Amino acid sequence: MKSIENLLTEADRLLTDLILADAELATALEDDSSARRQLKDAEQALSLVEAELVTTAVIQAKEKQGPLAGLAVTSDAYKMAVALMLAKAHAGSLQSLAQRVQHWQIQADGARVQLEQTQTRFSAIRHASNLVASMLAAASTVNEGSVK
């Protein structure tokens, strides 16, 4: 069994590690939240422009013009035409918005991975701290018994 001095040294080291891990966890939570918020904003901006594009195409279709002209709204051809129109827009006029969404999706995914890793590290340090605390309590009880 480790000596009480060694356990106290280990407890002190773990306390320092726990404080650092707590700060890292707070930062990871902030980064994750910020990246998710940026992603949501980018997705909303893209969705608004896409909706405007589709609305314009629907209005044109009623006038028998544009990429949706002559297609029944409930048909698969209509759905494919809308998807193709949006894909072309993502490669053209909406490219910067689509890239912004993709960028923030990558950032949000990275932030989530970092958060999970930080949570795991924090939990491991906390469990190790609890183990050392239990060992100290046991060693203290043994020492009190031998002193009497």
C-alpha positions as CSV (number, residue, x, y, z in Angstrom):
1,M,0.0,0.0,0.0
2,K,1.3,3.5,-0.8
3,S,2.4,5.7,2.0
4,I,0.2,8.6,3.1
5,E,2.8,11.0,1.8
6,N,2.8,9.4,-1.7
7,L,-1.0,9.5,-1.7
8,L,-1.1,13.1,-0.6
9,T,1.4,14.0,-3.4
10,E,-0.8,12.0,-5.9
11,A,-3.9,13.8,-4.6
12,D,-2.3,17.2,-5.0
13,R,-1.3,16.3,-8.6
14,L,-4.8,15.1,-9.4
15,L,-6.3,18.2,-7.9
16,T,-4.2,20.3,-10.3
17,D,-5.1,18.1,-13.2
18,L,-8.8,18.3,-12.2
19,I,-8.7,22.1,-12.1
20,L,-7.0,22.2,-15.6
21,A,-9.5,19.6,-17.0
22,D,-12.4,21.6,-15.6
23,A,-11.1,24.7,-17.5
24,E,-10.6,22.7,-20.6
25,L,-14.1,21.3,-20.3
26,A,-15.6,24.8,-20.0
27,T,-13.7,25.9,-23.1
28,A,-14.8,22.8,-25.0
29,L,-18.4,23.4,-24.0
30,E,-18.2,27.1,-25.2
31,D,-16.5,26.0,-28.5
32,D,-19.1,23.4,-29.1
33,S,-22.0,25.8,-28.4
34,S,-20.4,28.5,-30.6
35,A,-19.8,26.2,-33.5
36,R,-23.4,24.8,-33.3
37,R,-24.8,28.3,-33.2
38,Q,-22.7,29.4,-36.2
39,L,-23.8,26.2,-38.1
40,K,-27.5,27.0,-37.3
41,D,-27.1,30.6,-38.5
42,A,-25.4,29.4,-41.7
43,E,-28.0,26.8,-42.4
44,Q,-30.8,29.3,-41.8
45,A,-29.2,31.8,-44.2
46,L,-28.9,29.1,-46.8
47,S,-32.4,27.9,-46.3
48,L,-33.8,31.4,-46.7
49,V,-32.1,32.0,-50.0
50,E,-33.0,28.5,-51.2
51,A,-36.7,29.2,-50.3
52,E,-36.5,32.4,-52.2
53,L,-35.1,30.6,-55.2
54,V,-37.8,27.9,-55.1
55,T,-40.5,30.5,-54.6
56,T,-39.3,32.4,-57.7
57,A,-39.2,29.1,-59.7
58,V,-42.8,28.2,-58.6
59,I,-44.0,31.7,-59.6
60,Q,-42.3,31.3,-63.0
61,A,-43.8,27.8,-63.4
62,K,-47.3,29.3,-63.0
63,E,-46.5,31.5,-65.9
64,K,-45.2,28.5,-67.8
65,Q,-41.6,29.5,-67.5
66,G,-38.5,28.3,-65.7
67,P,-37.2,24.9,-64.6
68,L,-40.4,23.8,-62.9
69,A,-42.8,24.8,-65.8
70,G,-45.1,22.0,-66.9
71,L,-44.3,19.7,-63.9
72,A,-46.9,18.5,-61.5
73,V,-46.0,19.7,-57.9
74,T,-46.6,16.1,-56.6
75,S,-44.5,14.4,-59.3
76,D,-41.1,12.9,-58.8
77,A,-39.9,14.9,-61.7
78,Y,-40.8,18.1,-59.9
79,K,-38.9,17.0,-56.8
80,M,-35.9,16.1,-58.9
81,A,-36.1,19.4,-60.8
82,V,-36.1,21.3,-57.5
83,A,-33.2,19.2,-56.2
84,L,-31.2,19.8,-59.5
85,M,-32.0,23.5,-59.3
86,L,-30.7,23.8,-55.7
87,A,-27.6,21.7,-56.6
88,K,-26.8,24.0,-59.5
89,A,-27.3,27.0,-57.2
90,H,-25.0,25.5,-54.6
91,A,-22.4,25.2,-57.2
92,G,-23.1,28.7,-58.5
93,S,-24.8,31.6,-56.9
94,L,-25.2,29.9,-53.5
95,Q,-21.7,28.5,-53.4
96,S,-20.3,30.8,-50.7
97,L,-23.3,30.1,-48.5
98,A,-23.1,26.3,-49.1
99,Q,-19.4,26.4,-48.3
100,R,-20.1,28.4,-45.1
101,V,-22.5,25.7,-44.0
102,Q,-20.0,23.0,-44.8
103,H,-17.3,24.9,-43.0
104,W,-19.4,25.2,-39.8
105,Q,-20.5,21.6,-40.1
106,I,-16.9,20.5,-40.0
107,Q,-16.1,22.9,-37.1
108,A,-19.2,21.8,-35.1
109,D,-18.2,18.1,-35.6
110,G,-14.7,18.8,-34.5
111,A,-15.9,20.8,-31.5
112,R,-18.2,17.9,-30.6
113,V,-15.4,15.4,-30.8
114,Q,-13.1,17.7,-28.7
115,L,-15.9,18.0,-26.1
116,E,-16.4,14.3,-25.8
117,Q,-12.7,13.7,-25.4
118,T,-12.5,16.4,-22.8
119,Q,-15.5,15.0,-20.9
120,T,-13.8,11.6,-20.9
121,R,-10.5,13.0,-19.6
122,F,-12.3,15.0,-16.9
123,S,-14.3,11.9,-15.9
124,A,-11.1,9.8,-15.7
125,I,-9.3,12.3,-13.5
126,R,-12.4,12.6,-11.3
127,H,-12.5,8.9,-10.8
128,A,-8.8,8.7,-10.1
129,S,-9.2,11.5,-7.6
130,N,-12.1,9.6,-5.9
131,L,-9.9,6.4,-5.8
132,V,-7.0,8.3,-4.2
133,A,-9.4,9.9,-1.7
134,S,-10.7,6.5,-0.7
135,M,-7.1,5.2,-0.4
136,L,-6.3,8.1,1.8
137,A,-9.3,7.5,4.0
138,A,-8.4,3.8,4.3
139,A,-4.7,4.6,5.1
140,S,-5.8,7.2,7.6
141,T,-8.1,4.7,9.3
142,V,-5.3,2.1,9.4
143,N,-2.8,4.6,10.8
144,E,-5.3,5.8,13.5
145,G,-5.8,2.1,14.5
146,S,-2.1,1.6,14.8
147,V,-1.5,4.8,16.8
148,K,-4.1,3.7,19.5
